Every structure is written in C-alpha cells, then in structure tokens.
C-alpha cells in the first residue's frame, strides 16, 4: 500500500511550484496550437525535453542503460505516458478550453487507482477508495455537462480524447512499476521522452509535415515553456518532491493543477467555463481527497 509521509513547508512550496508549472503547460500548448498541429506540438515537447534530460543525466554521471529490454521499456513508457496522452490532450484543446482540459486531467488519479487494483495484489480497492472513485466519475460527468452527454459532437469527442489520455497515464504508472523499477528517476525520465521522440518525430513529419523553427516568437516561447519547463524541469521536480513527500502526498498535485490552469486560461486566453465545470471539479476534488485519505483519517480522529 502507498505510504504517506508528513510533508514539510519546503515540500509544499515545491509541490505548489510543480502544480503551477503543469497548470501553465495547458495554456502554453494552446498558444502553440494557433500555429502548429497537435502532433508537431508534442514532437517539439518530447524532443527538446529529451535533450535537456540527457544533459542532466550526463552531468550527474549516471549510468546509461544498454540492455534492449530496458530500452523497450522506455519505448513503452514513452508511448503510454507521452505520445498518447500528450497527443490526445493537445488535439482536444483545439475544441475545449485549457482550463477544462486541466480539470479532466485530474481524473488521472481516479483511473490510476483502478489500474493499480487490477494489476497489483497489494493495491486493492477499499470501501473508502470505492467511494472516492465513484465521486470522481460523477465529477467527470458533471464537468463534461449533461448537454454533451446527450449528443455527440467535436466538443464531446475532444473531452473523451482528454479522458482517454488520463487512462493512458494510469496505465503508464503500472508499466513503470512493472518494468522500470531500479532505474534512476532522471534516467527513466530521459529514456521515456527519448522513446516518445522516436515515435513522434516520424509520425508528426508524416501527418503534419516537416518540423520547423520558422515560427512566430509567441509560438517559440510557448514551445520553450512546455518543452523545457513543463516537461524536462517538471519531471525532475516531480521526482524531487516524490523523494521528499512520498507518493501519497504527491497525489495532492492533481488537486492543485486545475486552479492554475483555470485562472491562467481566463487571464491569458480569456476563457470562460460553464458553471458545471466548476461543480464537476468540486466533486472530482472531493473524490481525490477521499482517495488521498487525509480527510478520512482526520474525520476518524475527530470522531474519537
């Protein structure tokens, strides 16, 4: 079972920073999509991030794996954790708001609990987790909106694409636990985005044409942000916070990303969300807090 450590003020600060970086990534991706296609956007994201992460690996003098089995695991991880979710979410953002994308992205933890219970005997779904998962699904339905559930259009398809991306994230966590345990996190991150780059570069080139840097300054800045800060630096920060706070506390970042995505989308892109999106996020957040277990334990202590 997931161990939950006490979390220091310093860890909280870095947790908030990570949430802000990832929340802003949704906005920067949307800015880049004004000029480039979603596959090209993802190819830039993983390609530049891979270069930065390998520089970090070399600077830290970490051993680079050579076994084909390990590189096969990196390729699978890149597909599940980068190619599929990044591609689906980038395409989805062509038709839905970045703030709503960040809310739907919060379902990653919900599907993660389900995937872990299927593949790992020590991650069974307890009654508390079952309630959290159910609340999360209700929150997703509310955030999507009844009107989008009653008919099917591009906006509905875009939201389904984003949710499918979160399922891929959940499967990626299973894949990482089964195939990449024992790898230094910096090497695992570099190998993962390298595997994603090997898939995305030819795919983007074939579907959307050759990659180019002959782009508007605004687009270059957006790519620079989500590739370097939103991917390379964010992965390094993620593993740093994981070491400080533990995986249980790291789930809190899932709750913190949507507020940043919503506010930045409203300020920088003048987005407005339907009230159902906020109601759905509230239910999803409640479900995630039940999964986290903090509120549950606090309630039991007060009851005693």
C-alpha positions, 0 to 999 in steps of 0.5 A: 500500500502507498505510504504517506509521509508528513510533508514539510513547508519546503515540500509544499512550496515545491509541490505548489511550484510543480502544480503551477508549472503543469497548470501553465503547460495547458495554456502554453500548448494552446498558444502553440496550437494557433500555429502548429498541429497537435502532433508537431506540438508534442514532437517539439515537447518530447524532443527538446525535453529529451535533450535537456534530460540527457544533459542532466543525466550526463552531468550527474554521471549516471549510468546509461542503460544498454540492455534492449529490454530496458530500452523497450521499456522506455519505448513503452513508457514513452508511448503510454505516458507521452505520445498518447496522452500528450497527443490526445490532450493537445488535439482536444484543446483545439475544441475545449478550453485549457482550463477544462482540459486541466480539470479532466486531467485530474481524473488521472488519479481516479483511473490510476487507482483502478489500474493499480487494483487490477494489476497489483495484489497489494493495491486493492480497492477499499470501501473508502477508495470505492467511494472516492472513485465513484465521486470522481466519475460523477465529477467527470460527468458533471464537468463534461455537462449533461448537454454533451452527454446527450449528443455527440459532437467535436466538443464531446469527442475532444473531452473523451480524447482528454479522458482517454489520455488520463487512462493512458497515464494510469496505465503508464504508472503500472508499466513503470512499476512493472518494468522500470523499477531500479532505474534512476528517476532522471534516467527513466525520465530521459529514456521515456521522452527519448522513446516518445521522440522516436515515435513522434518525430516520424509520425508528426513529419508524416501527418503534419509535415516537416518540423520547423523553427520558422515560427512566430516568437509567441509560438517559440516561447510557448514551445520553450515553456512546455518543452523545457519547463513543463516537461524536462524541469517538471519531471525532475521536480516531480521526482524531487518532491516524490523523494521528499513527500512520498507518493501519497502526498504527491497525489495532492498535485492533481488537486492543485493543477486545475486552479492554475490552469483555470485562472491562467486560461481566463487571464491569458486566453480569456476563457470562460467555463460553464458553471458545471465545470466548476461543480464537476471539479468540486466533486472530482476534488472531493473524490481525490481527497477521499482517495488521498485519505487525509480527510478520512483519517482526520474525520476518524480522529475527530470522531474519537 
